[in-house]
């Protein structure tokens, strides 16, 4: 409307100018025609597109103070899972004990580059930017694609929504031409549309499945630090902890995040300190693992068994998908800050310290983490480890809530109660039915598998 008024005002001014300058001859007539030609090229939509910097999402209005607050919360909500992986990665990788000292360097190199390439490079620098108005997750990507191309196989429940669009002024470019070609191919191929939908469903299902396995393996691995407890006792304590964890979810991500973040932060301090202690005490030479050539040598030495051991190495990035799935609870900058400056350095230091310890005591690979803890801080570390393992489940639980909320909004999931737990940030949600279903599934998995090795194989 403002743009239309501006155009009308210009027309009035031009008409007045016409009356005044009619007596000045042909020169003024030419100038008037030139002005009219310029005026006709003004498009009100282009004016609005130039003034409005694209659409705004619920993450775009967050200031730096709020971003740092969200970054602190994200430590407790997102990184509990990947943060507690040092509890079981080396034992799950060397299932047949360590046959060669150089294999420790090779596995450490694999761990370092797995974390650097997937969570750091892929998620932090690429995937997080492919969000849907601030929301992450598989269905957010699917919804984003469907907004720009007619590829959705899901009937829109609100027919008038099909007429909505985000108007943006885009200048011609090679990137835009490629985008149009890809869109045409997707819109004209029914096979591509079906495949895209199946990939979205499969990705969502795998994330929810991770939300069932993660709490079980994390809590079991932490509680097993009490050597005097038998297997049945460990399972019983783990089940009790899981029930308590799922019971506090109704408080919401905001309160849960602020409650859990200090514990995970202390956990990262512990594993970093223990890692540095072992690194300087036993073998600084393990830092050679930053040379990727050791990965090639590891596979040459171990052949097929080396490839099988990748199943254990992969556990070092369990819960990484929570960085994207939980994005709706935070924002891109918050997740980037918390991972780059806290999580990544702590993990690399922890794994390097464990590798240094194993170079001296390779026979202790079955319980590397707890055996590598200096005696005076064993029990404090154990307490923090149990607390961190409990919190580790939070990442995938919050991610499951976000994904189910997205899938329900596009009509791909039955209607369930979605509770918005924060008045400040709309992406923080809680779904009671999903919460208790996950709790029952986790308890069943814990009782059925009993050990972390078996759950690791399920991954």
C-alpha positions as CSV (number, residue, x, y, z in Angstrom):
1,X,0.0,0.0,0.0
2,X,2.8,2.4,0.8
3,X,4.5,1.7,-2.5
4,X,1.2,2.4,-4.4
5,X,0.7,5.7,-2.5
6,X,4.3,6.7,-3.4
7,X,3.5,5.9,-7.1
8,X,0.3,8.0,-7.0
9,X,2.2,10.9,-5.4
10,X,4.8,10.8,-8.2
11,X,2.0,10.7,-10.8
12,X,0.4,13.8,-9.2
13,X,3.7,15.7,-9.2
14,X,4.3,14.7,-12.8
15,X,0.8,16.0,-13.8
16,X,1.4,19.3,-12.1
17,X,4.8,19.6,-13.8
18,X,3.0,19.0,-17.1
19,X,0.7,21.9,-16.7
20,X,3.6,24.3,-15.8
21,X,6.0,23.3,-18.5
22,X,3.6,22.9,-21.5
23,X,4.6,26.4,-22.8
24,X,8.3,25.8,-22.8
25,X,8.4,23.9,-26.1
26,X,9.7,20.5,-27.4
27,X,12.6,20.2,-25.1
28,X,10.4,19.9,-22.0
29,X,8.1,17.5,-23.8
30,X,11.0,15.1,-24.4
31,X,12.1,15.4,-20.7
32,X,8.5,14.6,-19.7
33,X,8.3,11.5,-21.9
34,X,11.6,10.3,-20.5
35,X,10.3,10.8,-16.9
36,X,7.1,8.9,-17.7
37,X,9.2,6.0,-19.2
38,X,11.2,5.8,-16.0
39,X,8.0,5.9,-13.9
40,X,6.3,3.0,-15.8
41,X,9.3,0.7,-15.0
42,X,8.6,1.1,-11.2
43,X,7.0,-2.1,-9.8
44,X,5.5,-1.8,-6.4
45,X,6.4,-5.4,-5.6
46,X,10.1,-4.7,-6.5
47,X,10.0,-1.7,-4.2
48,X,8.8,-3.8,-1.4
49,X,11.2,-6.6,-2.2
50,X,14.1,-4.1,-2.0
51,X,13.0,-2.7,1.3
52,X,12.2,-6.0,3.0
53,X,15.3,-8.3,3.5
54,X,13.5,-11.5,2.8
55,X,11.2,-13.2,5.3
56,X,12.0,-13.3,9.0
57,X,12.0,-16.4,11.1
58,X,11.8,-17.0,14.8
59,X,15.6,-17.2,14.9
60,X,16.3,-13.9,13.0
61,X,15.3,-11.6,15.8
62,X,17.5,-13.0,18.5
63,X,20.2,-10.6,19.7
64,X,23.7,-11.7,20.8
65,X,22.9,-11.8,24.5
66,X,20.1,-14.2,23.8
67,X,22.3,-16.2,21.4
68,X,25.0,-16.7,24.0
69,X,22.3,-17.8,26.5
70,X,21.0,-20.3,23.9
71,X,24.5,-21.5,23.2
72,X,24.9,-22.2,26.9
73,X,21.5,-24.1,27.0
74,X,22.5,-26.1,23.9
75,X,25.4,-27.6,25.7
76,X,23.0,-29.4,28.0
77,X,20.4,-30.3,25.4
78,X,22.4,-31.1,22.2
79,X,25.8,-32.4,23.2
80,X,25.1,-34.8,26.1
81,X,25.1,-37.7,23.6
82,X,28.2,-37.0,21.6
83,X,29.9,-35.7,24.8
84,X,29.5,-39.1,26.6
85,X,30.7,-41.2,23.7
86,X,34.3,-41.4,25.2
87,X,32.8,-43.7,27.7
88,X,32.5,-46.6,25.2
89,X,34.1,-45.8,21.8
90,X,37.5,-47.5,22.3
91,X,36.0,-50.6,23.9
92,X,33.5,-50.9,21.1
93,X,36.1,-50.5,18.4
94,X,38.7,-53.0,19.8
95,X,36.3,-55.9,20.4
96,X,39.1,-58.4,20.0
97,X,41.7,-56.5,22.0
98,X,44.6,-54.4,20.6
99,X,46.8,-56.5,18.3
100,X,49.2,-53.7,17.3
101,X,50.3,-50.5,19.1
102,X,50.0,-48.6,15.9
103,X,46.3,-49.5,15.6
104,X,45.7,-47.1,18.5
105,X,47.1,-44.2,16.4
106,X,45.1,-45.4,13.4
107,X,41.8,-45.5,15.4
108,X,42.5,-42.1,17.0
109,X,43.1,-40.7,13.6
110,X,39.8,-42.1,12.4
111,X,38.0,-40.6,15.4
112,X,39.5,-37.2,15.0
113,X,38.7,-36.9,11.3
114,X,35.2,-38.4,11.7
115,X,34.4,-35.7,14.2
116,X,36.1,-33.0,12.1
117,X,34.4,-33.9,8.9
118,X,30.8,-34.8,10.0
119,X,29.8,-32.7,13.0
120,X,32.2,-29.8,12.4
121,X,32.4,-29.4,8.6
122,X,29.1,-31.0,7.5
123,X,26.7,-29.8,10.2
124,X,28.3,-26.6,11.6
125,X,29.3,-25.1,8.3
126,X,26.8,-26.5,5.8
127,X,23.7,-28.4,7.1
128,X,22.7,-25.9,9.8
129,X,22.1,-23.2,7.1
130,X,19.6,-25.4,5.3
131,X,16.9,-24.7,7.8
132,X,13.2,-24.0,7.3
133,X,12.6,-20.6,8.9
134,X,14.8,-21.5,11.8
135,X,13.6,-25.1,12.2
136,X,15.9,-28.1,11.5
137,X,15.3,-31.8,10.9
138,X,14.4,-34.1,8.0
139,X,10.9,-32.8,7.6
140,X,12.0,-29.2,7.8
141,X,14.2,-29.9,4.7
142,X,11.3,-31.7,3.0
143,X,8.9,-28.8,3.7
144,X,11.5,-26.3,2.4
145,X,11.9,-28.2,-0.9
146,X,8.1,-28.5,-1.3
147,X,7.7,-24.7,-0.8
148,X,9.9,-24.0,-3.8
149,X,8.9,-27.0,-6.0
150,X,5.6,-28.8,-6.5
151,X,6.9,-32.2,-5.3
152,X,4.8,-32.8,-2.2
153,X,2.9,-36.1,-2.1
154,X,1.1,-35.0,1.1
155,X,-2.3,-33.3,0.5
156,X,-2.3,-29.8,2.0
157,X,-5.0,-29.7,4.7
158,X,-5.5,-25.9,4.2
159,X,-6.2,-25.3,0.4
160,X,-5.7,-21.5,0.8
161,X,-2.1,-22.1,1.9
162,X,-1.3,-23.2,-1.6
163,X,-1.7,-19.6,-2.8
164,X,0.8,-18.2,-0.3
165,X,4.4,-17.5,-1.3
166,X,7.4,-15.5,-0.1
167,X,8.1,-12.8,-2.8
168,X,11.8,-12.3,-3.2
169,X,13.5,-10.2,-6.0
170,X,16.1,-12.5,-7.5
171,X,18.5,-11.4,-10.2
172,X,19.4,-13.9,-13.0
173,X,22.5,-16.0,-12.2
174,X,24.0,-19.4,-13.0
175,X,22.9,-20.6,-9.6
176,X,19.3,-19.6,-10.3
177,X,19.3,-21.3,-13.7
178,X,20.6,-24.5,-12.1
179,X,17.9,-24.3,-9.4
180,X,15.2,-23.9,-12.1
181,X,16.5,-27.0,-14.0
182,X,16.5,-29.1,-10.8
183,X,13.0,-28.0,-9.9
184,X,11.7,-28.8,-13.4
185,X,13.2,-32.3,-13.2
186,X,11.7,-32.9,-9.7
187,X,8.3,-31.7,-10.7
188,X,8.2,-33.8,-13.8
189,X,9.4,-37.0,-12.2
190,X,7.0,-39.0,-10.1
191,X,9.8,-41.4,-9.2
192,X,11.9,-38.6,-7.8
193,X,9.0,-37.3,-5.7
194,X,8.3,-40.7,-4.2
195,X,12.0,-41.3,-3.5
196,X,12.3,-37.8,-1.9
197,X,9.3,-38.6,0.4
198,X,10.7,-42.0,1.4
199,X,14.1,-40.6,2.2
200,X,12.4,-38.0,4.5
201,X,10.4,-40.7,6.2
202,X,13.4,-43.0,6.6
203,X,15.6,-40.2,8.0
204,X,13.0,-39.2,10.5
205,X,12.5,-42.8,11.6
206,X,16.3,-43.3,12.1
207,X,16.5,-40.2,14.3
208,X,13.7,-41.4,16.4
209,X,15.3,-44.8,16.6
210,X,18.5,-43.1,17.8
211,X,16.4,-41.5,20.4
212,X,15.6,-44.9,21.7
213,X,19.1,-46.5,21.6
214,X,21.0,-43.4,22.8
215,X,19.5,-43.1,26.4
216,X,20.0,-46.8,26.9
217,X,23.7,-47.1,25.9
218,X,24.7,-43.8,27.6
219,X,23.1,-44.7,31.0
220,X,24.3,-48.3,30.9
221,X,27.9,-47.3,30.1
222,X,28.0,-44.7,33.0
223,X,26.5,-47.0,35.6
224,X,28.8,-49.8,34.7
225,X,31.6,-47.8,36.3
226,X,30.6,-49.3,39.6
227,X,32.6,-52.6,39.2
228,X,31.0,-54.2,42.3
229,X,27.5,-54.1,40.7
230,X,26.4,-57.2,38.7
231,X,24.7,-56.9,35.3
232,X,21.2,-57.2,36.7
233,X,21.9,-54.4,39.3
234,X,23.3,-52.2,36.5
235,X,20.3,-52.7,34.4
236,X,17.9,-52.0,37.3
237,X,19.7,-48.7,38.2
238,X,19.7,-47.7,34.6
239,X,16.0,-48.3,34.2
240,X,15.2,-46.2,37.3
241,X,17.4,-43.3,36.0
242,X,15.7,-43.4,32.6
243,X,12.2,-43.2,34.1
244,X,13.3,-40.1,36.2
245,X,14.8,-38.5,33.0
246,X,11.6,-38.8,31.0
247,X,9.5,-37.6,33.9
248,X,11.2,-34.1,34.0
249,X,10.7,-33.5,30.2
250,X,7.4,-31.8,30.9
251,X,9.4,-28.8,32.4
252,X,10.4,-27.8,28.9
253,X,13.7,-27.4,27.1
254,X,14.3,-23.9,28.6
255,X,14.4,-25.1,32.2
256,X,15.9,-28.5,31.4
257,X,18.6,-26.8,29.3
258,X,19.6,-24.4,32.1
259,X,19.6,-27.3,34.6
260,X,21.6,-29.7,32.4
261,X,24.0,-27.2,30.8
262,X,26.2,-26.7,33.9
263,X,26.6,-30.4,34.4
264,X,27.6,-31.1,30.8
265,X,30.0,-28.1,30.9
266,X,31.6,-29.6,34.0
267,X,31.7,-33.0,32.2
268,X,33.6,-31.4,29.3
269,X,36.1,-29.8,31.8
270,X,36.6,-33.2,33.4
271,X,37.3,-35.2,30.2
272,X,39.5,-32.4,28.9
273,X,41.5,-32.3,32.1
274,X,41.8,-36.1,32.2
275,X,42.8,-36.2,28.6
276,X,45.5,-33.6,29.0
277,X,46.8,-35.4,32.1
278,X,47.1,-38.8,30.3
279,X,48.5,-37.1,27.2
280,X,51.4,-35.5,29.0
281,X,52.0,-38.4,31.4
282,X,52.0,-41.4,29.0
283,X,52.6,-40.5,25.3
284,X,52.4,-37.2,23.5
285,X,53.3,-39.1,20.4
286,X,49.7,-40.0,19.8
287,X,49.2,-36.5,18.4
288,X,50.7,-38.0,15.2
289,X,47.1,-39.2,14.6
290,X,46.4,-35.7,13.1
291,X,48.3,-37.1,10.0
292,X,45.6,-38.9,8.0
293,X,48.2,-41.3,6.6
294,X,47.8,-43.4,9.7
295,X,44.2,-44.2,8.6
296,X,45.4,-45.7,5.4
297,X,48.1,-47.7,7.2
298,X,45.5,-49.0,9.7
299,X,43.3,-50.4,7.0
300,X,46.3,-51.9,5.2
301,X,47.3,-53.8,8.4
302,X,43.8,-55.0,9.4
303,X,42.0,-55.5,6.1
304,X,38.4,-56.6,6.6
305,X,38.6,-56.4,10.4
306,X,39.6,-52.7,10.1
307,X,36.4,-52.0,8.1
308,X,34.3,-53.9,10.7
309,X,35.8,-51.8,13.5
310,X,34.3,-48.6,11.8
311,X,31.1,-49.6,13.6
312,X,32.8,-48.7,16.9
313,X,34.4,-45.6,15.5
314,X,31.1,-44.4,14.3
315,X,29.9,-44.3,17.9
316,X,32.0,-41.2,18.5
317,X,29.5,-39.1,16.6
318,X,26.2,-40.6,18.0
319,X,23.7,-37.8,18.5
320,X,25.3,-35.5,15.9
321,X,22.0,-35.3,14.1
322,X,20.6,-33.6,17.2
323,X,22.6,-30.5,16.1
324,X,20.2,-30.1,13.2
325,X,17.1,-31.7,14.7
326,X,17.2,-29.5,17.8
327,X,17.8,-26.3,15.8
328,X,14.3,-25.1,16.3
329,X,15.0,-25.0,20.1
330,X,17.9,-22.6,19.5
331,X,19.5,-20.9,16.5
332,X,22.3,-21.5,14.0
333,X,24.8,-19.1,15.7
334,X,24.2,-20.7,19.2
335,X,24.9,-24.2,17.9
336,X,28.0,-23.1,16.0
337,X,29.5,-21.3,19.0
338,X,28.8,-24.1,21.5
339,X,30.3,-26.9,19.2
340,X,33.3,-25.0,17.8
341,X,34.6,-23.5,21.1
342,X,33.5,-26.1,23.7
343,X,32.5,-29.5,22.4
344,X,35.0,-30.1,19.6
345,X,38.2,-29.2,21.6
346,X,37.0,-31.2,24.6
347,X,36.3,-34.4,22.6
348,X,39.6,-34.3,20.7
349,X,41.5,-33.9,23.9
350,X,39.6,-36.7,25.7
351,X,40.1,-39.2,22.9
352,X,43.8,-38.3,22.5
353,X,44.3,-38.8,26.3
354,X,42.7,-42.2,26.2
355,X,44.9,-43.2,23.2
356,X,48.0,-42.1,25.2
357,X,46.8,-44.3,28.1
358,X,46.2,-47.3,25.9
359,X,49.7,-47.0,24.5
360,X,51.0,-47.8,28.0
361,X,48.2,-50.1,29.1
362,X,46.7,-51.8,26.0
363,X,45.2,-54.6,28.1
364,X,42.7,-52.1,29.7
365,X,40.9,-51.4,26.5
366,X,37.7,-53.0,27.8
367,X,37.2,-50.2,30.3
368,X,39.4,-47.5,29.0
369,X,37.6,-44.4,30.3
370,X,37.3,-45.4,34.0
371,X,40.7,-47.1,34.1
372,X,42.4,-43.9,32.8
373,X,41.0,-41.7,35.5
374,X,43.6,-40.6,38.1
375,X,42.7,-42.1,41.5
376,X,41.9,-39.0,43.5
377,X,39.2,-37.8,41.1
378,X,37.7,-41.2,40.3
379,X,34.5,-40.9,42.2
380,X,33.8,-37.2,41.4
381,X,34.3,-38.1,37.7
382,X,32.0,-41.1,38.1
383,X,29.2,-39.0,39.6
384,X,29.5,-36.4,36.8
385,X,29.7,-39.2,34.2
386,X,26.4,-40.7,35.4
387,X,24.8,-37.2,35.4
388,X,26.2,-36.5,31.9
389,X,24.9,-39.9,30.6
390,X,21.5,-39.1,31.9
391,X,21.6,-35.8,30.1
392,X,22.9,-37.4,27.0
393,X,19.5,-38.7,26.3
394,X,18.1,-35.2,26.2
395,X,19.6,-34.4,22.8
396,X,17.6,-37.0,20.9
397,X,14.5,-36.6,23.1
398,X,14.3,-32.9,22.2
399,X,15.0,-33.7,18.6
400,X,12.2,-36.3,18.5
401,X,9.8,-33.7,19.8
402,X,10.8,-31.1,17.2
403,X,10.7,-33.6,14.3
404,X,7.2,-35.0,15.3
405,X,5.9,-31.4,15.6
406,X,7.1,-30.6,12.1
407,X,5.7,-33.8,10.6
408,X,2.4,-33.2,12.3
409,X,2.3,-29.6,10.8
410,X,2.5,-31.0,7.3
411,X,-0.1,-33.7,7.9
412,X,2.4,-36.7,8.0
413,X,1.7,-37.7,11.6
414,X,-1.4,-38.3,13.7
415,X,-2.7,-35.3,15.7
416,X,-1.1,-35.3,19.2
417,X,-0.9,-32.7,21.9
418,X,2.0,-30.3,21.3
419,X,2.9,-28.0,24.3
420,X,5.0,-24.9,23.7
421,X,7.2,-24.7,26.8
422,X,8.8,-21.3,26.3
423,X,7.3,-17.9,25.9
424,X,10.5,-16.6,24.4
425,X,11.3,-19.2,21.8
426,X,8.6,-20.8,19.7
427,X,10.6,-23.9,18.6
428,X,10.8,-25.4,22.1
429,X,8.0,-28.0,22.3
430,X,7.0,-31.0,24.4
431,X,4.8,-33.9,23.3
432,X,3.5,-36.0,26.2
433,X,2.5,-39.1,24.1
434,X,5.9,-39.2,22.4
435,X,7.8,-38.7,25.6
436,X,6.2,-41.7,27.4
437,X,6.4,-43.9,24.3
438,X,10.1,-43.2,24.1
439,X,10.5,-44.0,27.8
440,X,8.8,-47.4,27.4
441,X,10.9,-48.2,24.4
442,X,14.1,-47.3,26.2
443,X,13.3,-49.4,29.2
444,X,12.6,-52.4,26.9
445,X,15.9,-51.9,25.0
446,X,17.8,-51.6,28.3
447,X,16.3,-54.7,29.8
448,X,16.6,-56.8,26.6
449,X,20.2,-55.9,25.6
450,X,21.7,-55.5,29.1
451,X,25.2,-54.5,27.8
452,X,26.6,-51.5,25.8
453,X,28.4,-53.9,23.4
454,X,25.0,-55.3,22.2
455,X,23.4,-51.9,21.9
456,X,26.5,-50.7,20.0
457,X,26.0,-53.5,17.5
458,X,22.3,-52.4,17.1
459,X,23.6,-49.0,16.0
